[in-house]
Amino acid sequence: ADFDVKKKRKVAEIYQALNKDPIDVAALRRMAISEGGLLTDEIRCKVWPKLLSVNTDDLPPLPGKELREESKDYQQVLLDVRRSLRRFPPGMPDDQREVLQEELIDIILHVLKRNPQLHYYQGYHDIVVTFLLVVGDRLATALVEKLSTHHLRDFMDPTMDNTKHILNYLMPIIGRLNPEVHDFMQSAEVGTIFALSWLITWFGHVLSDFRHVVRLYDFFLACHPLMPIYFAAVIVLHREQEVLDCECDMASVHHLLSQIPQDLPYESLISKAGDLFVQFPPSELTKEAAQAAQAERTAASTFKDFELASVQQRPDTVLRQRFRERLRGEERLRGEERTKSILTKPRTNRFVRLAVMGLTVALGAAALAVVKSALEWAPKFELQIFP
């Protein structure tokens, strides 16, 4: 009974904000962030455009099919959309889903055509399908276009440099709140790639319950573009004990963190992420994030070795050969003692880390994302960011 009363009161407050002249966007943001978010898709259809400052009286016409012939991205978009079955409600009739998938392709190609400075990335369709399912194709086209030129802009550069920079905010946030977890993850050299698909799909790809996805979209649309990385940090911190109980090596910690729990206390985590943003705003973390980019070489900067491993029949053999060559170089430069040190501490050696990446199923998609980025989307590799 209490819940129903609170829900009715919140609905009334939302419509009151919508009916003001001018519309009370600040109140709508508070409603989107506060417990329960915007409550229904009917309300989202009215509020999401206001949060993105989209004029619903002047929507673009629906795109035509000729875009498919002209677009360089069509084949990749088609492949990704075909793999998006689980993003549609279970039990949806096949013919209805197929119509929506066609609309999904058209929306993506339309936005890219109108904004040639934007570059498609795998995972973008996970965001677009969320808008399509909530608000329909025509309004989704306008909202996604505005979102793509603002909140998602960094993900749509020709390279992933800016995306990796945003990921570099993750560890400073964790370190401010829980130095023990931060130091453990640093010791394991796990990096931040486990959170890549979270960030670039606004968690749409990794959460199975659509209610949780749209609740997060309410939150993110009402907040600063970096809020998803704060939410990623609170997920890691929520799993503090699991992380600290894990084997302190890259593969184990990556495997644990990349398997996101589906029963998270979303309202509590949203509240904590908002508090963290206020307590440690991005401006305070910029220096640490920049330092992280200059820190010890990561898998992202050693893609040549990973590329070599990924195109061979026996990647383990290739890596051992490269590892031996590295050892010979170290021996020449620093002598026998340095060589013994490397042999006794293989976890800290970049080639061993890459071997783990190449041969551990847990890394799969994230590792390929790094390679794809580093190769500047080279057409000779048919790599997929997501399975």
Secondary structure, DSSP 4 states (H G I P E B T S, - for coil): -HHHHHHHHHHHHHHHHHHSSS--HHHHHHHHHSTTTT-SHHHHHHHHHHHTT--TTSPPPPPPTTHHHH-TTHHHHHHHHHT-GGGSPTT--HHHHHHHHHHHHHHHHHHHHH-TT----TTHHHHHHHHHHHH-HHHHHHHHHHHHTTTTGGGGSSSSHHHHHHHTTHHHHHHHH-HHHHHHHHHHT--SGGGHHHHHTTTTTT---HHHHHHHHHHHHTS-TTHHHHHHHHHHHHTHHHHHHS-SSHHHHHHHHHS--S---HHHHHHHHHHHHHHS-HHHHHHHHHHHHHSS--GGGGHHHHHHHHTSS-HHHHHHHHHHHHHHHHHHHH-HHHHHHHHH-GGGSHHHHHHHHHH-TTTHHHHHHHHHHHTTS-TT----S--
